[in-house]
């Protein structure tokens, strides 16, 4: 099934406007996956963008890969300058 949709100006970029009916029908929330394939762009809904993260984080923790790479605050950092 095909459908013609106009390209619209969004600031300095251009984009697609999807109707509320399409968003609801395909359960499109905040993100979609773009698949570039032989002269086509396929827009695919992302059902669960963070699926599997809990398992991945648990594995990282068990292997010690969840440590900070650098300190959160540097010794010479002065927060008074930020005000």
Helices and strands as residue ranges (DSSP letters): E 7-10, E 13-16, H 20-25, E 32-37, E 40-45, H 53-62, G 79-82
